[in-house]
């Protein structure tokens, strides 16, 4: 095992200087706040679309302003900036960060392949529980009821699907609202034929440029959003001073009561439009990993929040002196813009809407990649668009699907009212999911009293439930779209996850014994050919059944055999030095190994060339360490001929790092606990007293010539096999429901899962296996 002090240095909290923190705060404007900052374009227009009218008493406009002010203060400022941002997972935020934190502190995860060794990863951060854990009964209750594990995953999937739905709706409503400024400069007959085509053209261009990556033009994002925030601030101050300097009085909660008292049901239904003022707030938490808590906090409290409040106050001040409104655009954002600067503001607004749309599109790619890594989404091709900036990815299939849906929304709805209803429901659902998961984090991870978590849930949950009810009542007026998208996506995700778990259970119960592999030899006509064979499997022990079929059909396998398992760990990142678990399968003379490559839900998977070279280097390191381990005065527990796994990482390479000190931990991994009838089928390494042996690198470098002949021979064979070539052996399985299964199960497995499997990317594409080196068992 790697030295703990070195492991903790990866992704550890970095204390930024004030200069670097301010720079991060400036950069966060373009990435985090693009969506939130453009909400003034459509909030008032959506709120007054139908349910309420703007009267000469100004009670409606002042009530809406009061609701906007307190909603921005309580949700983005109080909830996210001061509470939710602290629920990070090793500096990462978002729905999966909350879920992974909960899974590490309570046994509620449905992922297979779990190992005790995963808990030794340095990013598997667990706070030391206090002497008296007030939340222990909640943990016991959650772990006891297996249905709650599924319910928790469904809640996470719901939040994920609504984020994807927001990725469809935000570009449409943002760009459409920005382009709608043309209404003031064109006649009605002309602008109705110009706004929608221009919106569609901008959306198509936006998605067409995604494959270049945001790093190409990302340096323009922050200046554009900053210019937009300064613009709406200046307009707000101008309108307040020029039209109604006393508009600040409307910030009092008293005006909310007057608003509801006068408008009654219509006012409640109009809350769906007011809700749009916090669109994009979730991005503060979701994009936390790219910046820092202090940077996001500074940017919001000093720039974004004041600018938004001034913008809304300015619009309310203008409308309080203009009551003769005959068309929808006269209550929109551009009506309060002086005619002399209207074209300049229009151009900045369009650029800001594009930046805001880019942020949500990138976030959609990221969350789909995370869903795929946790086995909750069909395999898609993930392209990393930047070698220098971590996390910038592009998914071709999802990109074009999003583009088609965005264009369809713009053409189909043609107004901000229906788009706003749809977007509002998606946004508030994600916030409700975040509130629910954060309440569990408060109990399970922060070890706070359940009453405190209940107070958090009731306070913010009641606010969000009020907005949720107002959005849901608009189901037939646009809100049906995110519900339909969420239902469709959740069905896909749950079917894929359920079938993946069942497939793993089948592989687990049908794995071949190690004795069968060791018995293969010349007597049975089996030939060991030159080269390295990588057998991909989901198992962390035993021989997969697909390999036995492969040998039966082709009675030969490679001189060097490596069983490779690519598995996900409920952490955002696995440090490179802790990524690989390497061990032997059988005696050293058999030249068979097992390698488990562990990845977090935000990790970047290597391309096949770098993975190949990295794997060979780790095998070489393991051979040297294993030989030294065998010379120590200790006996390693070996069961069924399979030795325990050793953590081998890039930082622990035996070459080129003089005076580098490491710990080698050898523990039996073949002893497993299997749960044949449980969805939580897993193989858990037993907790054991590990024998730790400490080595120094210079000892190796000074004694390379004294390595045993067997070790030297094994390393030479590995080198020769690498030169002979590498083959990738993948199993091609056919999944069917058992005879006698229920109709629903047959529908899910035989139709749903197999349809998705046939129409999504194959494992060879996801693993980036070169076709010339692929051996696929059918």
Secondary structure, 3 states (H helix, E strand, C coil): CCCHHHHCCCCCCCCCCHHHHHHHHHHHHHHCCHHHHCHHHCHHHHHCCCCCCCCCCCHHHHHHHHHHHHHHHHHHHHHHHHCHHHCCECCECCHHHHHHHHHHHCCCCCCCCCCHHHHHCCCCCCCCCCCCCCCHHHHHHHHHCHHHHHHHHHHHHHHHHHHHHHHHHHHHHHHHHHHHHHHHCCCHHHHHHHHHHHHHHHHHHHHHCHHHCHHHCCHHHHHHHHHHHHHHHHHHHHHHHHHCHHHHHHHCCHHHHHHHHHHCHHHHHCHHHHHHHHCCCHHHHHCHHHCCHHHHHHHHHHHHHHHHHHHHHHHHHHHCCCCCCCCHHHHCHHHHCCHHHHHHHHHHHHHHHHHHHHHHHHHHHHHHHHHHHCCCCCCCCCEECCCCCCCCEECHHHHHHHHHHHHHHHHHHCCHHHHHHHHHHHHHHHHHHHHHHHHHHHHHCCCCCHHHHHHHHHHHHHHHHHHHHHHHCCHHHCCHHHHHHHHHHHHHHHHHHHHHHHHHHHHHHCCECHHHHHHCCHHHCCEEEEEEEEEECCCCCCECHHHHHHHHHCCEEEEEEEEEEEEECCCCCCCHHHCEEEEEECCHHHCEEEEEEEECCCCCCCCHHHHHHHHHHHHHHHHHHHHHHHCCCCCCCCECCECCEEEECHHHCCCCCCCCEEEEEEECCCCCCCCCCCCCCCCCCCCCCCEEEEEEHHHHHHCHHHCCHHHHHHHHHHHHHHHHCEEEEEECCCCCCCCCCCHHHHHHHHHHHHHHHHHCCCHHHHCCCCHHHEEEEC
